[in-house]
Structure formats: structure tokens, C-alpha cells
Amino acid sequence: MGRVDAVVEAVEELVQEGVRGLAWRVRLRLPDGSTANGIKRGNARLMFLDPRHRLA
């Protein structure tokens, strides 16, 4: 579908194995009103939970 601009709606810090700050859950609001949820770990790219949403 190409590239779209989204608005960061929420960022939530995740706890992994008792350690905080290693990953974050990110919720984006897309132009059509739907949301895309992803996980960001360290310096890695944002990975979307729904395979229909990807970063270009």
C-alpha cells in the first residue's frame, strides 16, 4: 500500500525477565483511523504485531 504518516498514540515500557527498559510497546494511529501495534527493542526496528503492517 505504500508509505503513510502515523501518529504515536501510546508508548508503554515492557518488563522482560524482571528488567525494565529493554523493550517498548508502541501504538500508532493510522490515517484511516485504525491502529497498528508494535514492539521496539533496543536499536532494532519497530516490529509490528500484525503482519499486515510493516515499516517500509
Phi and psi in degrees as GROMACS dihedral restraints (atoms count N, CA, C in turn):
[ dihedral_restraints ]
;  ai    aj    ak    al  type     phi  dphi    fc
    3     4     5     6     1    96.7    20    10
    4     5     6     7     1  -164.8    20    10
    6     7     8     9     1  -103.6    20    10
    7     8     9    10     1   139.6    20    10
    9    10    11    12     1  -132.8    20    10
   10    11    12    13     1   155.5    20    10
   12    13    14    15     1   -88.5    20    10
   13    14    15    16     1   138.5    20    10
   15    16    17    18     1  -129.0    20    10
   16    17    18    19     1   161.0    20    10
   18    19    20    21     1  -108.4    20    10
   19    20    21    22     1   131.9    20    10
   21    22    23    24     1   -71.8    20    10
   22    23    24    25     1   116.5    20    10
   24    25    26    27     1   -92.6    20    10
   25    26    27    28     1   -35.8    20    10
   27    28    29    30     1  -158.4    20    10
   28    29    30    31     1   147.7    20    10
   30    31    32    33     1  -132.1    20    10
   31    32    33    34     1   125.1    20    10
   33    34    35    36     1  -124.8    20    10
   34    35    36    37     1   125.7    20    10
   36    37    38    39     1   -72.5    20    10
   37    38    39    40     1   134.7    20    10
   39    40    41    42     1  -102.1    20    10
   40    41    42    43     1   150.4    20    10
   42    43    44    45     1  -106.9    20    10
   43    44    45    46     1   122.4    20    10
   45    46    47    48     1  -119.3    20    10
   46    47    48    49     1   119.7    20    10
   48    49    50    51     1    52.7    20    10
   49    50    51    52     1    39.6    20    10
   51    52    53    54     1    79.9    20    10
   52    53    54    55     1     2.5    20    10
   54    55    56    57     1  -108.4    20    10
   55    56    57    58     1   127.1    20    10
   57    58    59    60     1   -90.2    20    10
   58    59    60    61     1   153.2    20    10
   60    61    62    63     1    85.1    20    10
   61    62    63    64     1     7.8    20    10
   63    64    65    66     1   -86.8    20    10
   64    65    66    67     1   -22.9    20    10
   66    67    68    69     1  -151.8    20    10
   67    68    69    70     1   156.8    20    10
   69    70    71    72     1  -135.4    20    10
   70    71    72    73     1   141.6    20    10
   72    73    74    75     1   -93.4    20    10
   73    74    75    76     1   128.7    20    10
   75    76    77    78     1  -119.8    20    10
   76    77    78    79     1   130.4    20    10
   78    79    80    81     1  -113.3    20    10
   79    80    81    82     1   123.2    20    10
   81    82    83    84     1  -108.7    20    10
   82    83    84    85     1   140.3    20    10
   84    85    86    87     1   -98.6    20    10
   85    86    87    88     1   118.8    20    10
   87    88    89    90     1   -85.5    20    10
   88    89    90    91     1   160.6    20    10
   90    91    92    93     1   -57.4    20    10
   91    92    93    94     1   -28.8    20    10
   93    94    95    96     1   -83.1    20    10
   94    95    96    97     1     2.6    20    10
   96    97    98    99     1    95.7    20    10
   97    98    99   100     1   -11.2    20    10
   99   100   101   102     1   -79.8    20    10
  100   101   102   103     1   168.2    20    10
  102   103   104   105     1  -117.0    20    10
  103   104   105   106     1   153.6    20    10
  105   106   107   108     1  -126.2    20    10
  106   107   108   109     1   127.6    20    10
  108   109   110   111     1  -105.9    20    10
  109   110   111   112     1   136.7    20    10
  111   112   113   114     1  -143.3    20    10
  112   113   114   115     1   171.5    20    10
  114   115   116   117     1  -124.5    20    10
  115   116   117   118     1   133.9    20    10
  117   118   119   120     1  -115.2    20    10
  118   119   120   121     1   122.3    20    10
  120   121   122   123     1  -118.1    20    10
  121   122   123   124     1   120.3    20    10
  123   124   125   126     1    50.7    20    10
  124   125   126   127     1  -129.2    20    10
  126   127   128   129     1   -90.8    20    10
  127   128   129   130     1     2.0    20    10
  129   130   131   132     1   -70.2    20    10
  130   131   132   133     1   160.0    20    10
  132   133   134   135     1   -66.5    20    10
  133   134   135   136     1   155.7    20    10
  135   136   137   138     1   -64.9    20    10
  136   137   138   139     1   124.9    20    10
  138   139   140   141     1  -107.0    20    10
  139   140   141   142     1   127.4    20    10
  141   142   143   144     1   -85.4    20    10
  142   143   144   145     1   142.8    20    10
  144   145   146   147     1   -73.9    20    10
  145   146   147   148     1   -31.6    20    10
  147   148   149   150     1   -97.2    20    10
  148   149   150   151     1   120.1    20    10
  150   151   152   153     1   -63.8    20    10
  151   152   153   154     1   -12.6    20    10
  153   154   155   156     1   -73.9    20    10
  154   155   156   157     1   -17.2    20    10
  156   157   158   159     1  -108.2    20    10
  157   158   159   160     1   124.3    20    10
  159   160   161   162     1  -138.4    20    10
  160   161   162   163     1   155.1    20    10
  162   163   164   165     1   -86.8    20    10
  163   164   165   166     1   137.6    20    10
